[in-house]
Amino acid sequence: MSDLSAFPITRKWPAKHPERLQLYSLPTPNGVKVSIMLEETGLPYEPHLVSFDTNDQLSEAFLSLAPNNKIPAILDPNGPDGNAQALFESGAILIYLADKTGQLLAKSGTQRYETLQWLMWQMGGVGPMFGQLGFFHKFAGSSYEDKRPRDRFVAESQRLLGVLDQHLQGREWIMGDDYSIADIAVFPWVRNLIGFYEAADLVGFEKFPQVKRVLERFVQRPAVVRGLNIPARG
Ligand SMILES: N[C@@H](CCC(=O)N[C@@H](CS)C(=O)NCC(=O)O)C(=O)O
């Protein structure tokens, strides 16, 4: 186990349990991917709230670990070869935690690559497109007179939901019978789209019954229920 005091982030967010994995996050769709994963795996961890109200994500301490100024980020005192491992980017963190625990991602073979394919599909498509839809539909961009950017992201979100809906036909989860990090990456974003962004009517969510079915199952998982509120907002 490595001494975490060498990491400047621990000065702003001191570790009460330095032997545990440290999570720096906020319950947003990207943040909860990691808290849900940690809850699913049972790995001991210590959550720290990175508050956007006080621009914590732009603080020197946070940037020393996550120079892209976005949550989530982790610091694991028990990383590879006995060294500490710092990581940002939720997709990379999910892969790391899956490999570390041997859970929710096959160790090799087709199943592994296909899970990673859907994870990348979320990271490159669902996250950015749904996020832009939120900006133009609910936040600052909603007052823009020109609706073409909003319509572009609505159309792309509908296309992505259609791809997912078709894939989920006859499957319990994205990888069939196996719940995986692909589900943990995708469904917090779908939940956010129709919940926080209030875009169900805009995207015609009723046209995607398979997505709705799996989302309903996802949000009932005890680890998901817990992870959606970690770290607790102050
Ligand atoms: N690709 C990144 C995106 C992370 C991201 O966009 N995080 C948002 C919250 S969901 C954030 O930290 N925003 C703060 C900011 O932009 O200042 C990941 O998946 O980790």
The ligand as a Gaussian input file, in Angstrom:
#p B3LYP/6-31G(d) Opt

LIG

0 1
 N      -15.539000      11.901000     -20.261000
 C      -15.608000      12.283000     -18.876000
 C      -16.672000      13.321000     -18.699000
 C      -16.793000      13.750000     -17.266000
 C      -17.742000      14.935000     -17.123000
 O      -18.215000      15.514000     -18.107000
 N      -17.997000      15.288000     -15.871000
 C      -18.840000      16.456000     -15.602000
 C      -19.981000      16.059000     -14.691000
 S      -21.026000      14.820000     -15.425000
 C      -18.016000      17.524000     -14.920000
 O      -17.161000      17.196000     -14.109000
 N      -18.228000      18.813000     -15.208000
 C      -17.542000      19.864000     -14.529000
 C      -17.058000      20.940000     -15.444000
 O      -17.130000      20.766000     -16.671000
 O      -16.577000      21.947000     -14.928000
 C      -15.872000      11.047000     -18.015000
 O      -16.658000      10.212000     -18.457000
 O      -15.310000      10.931000     -16.906000

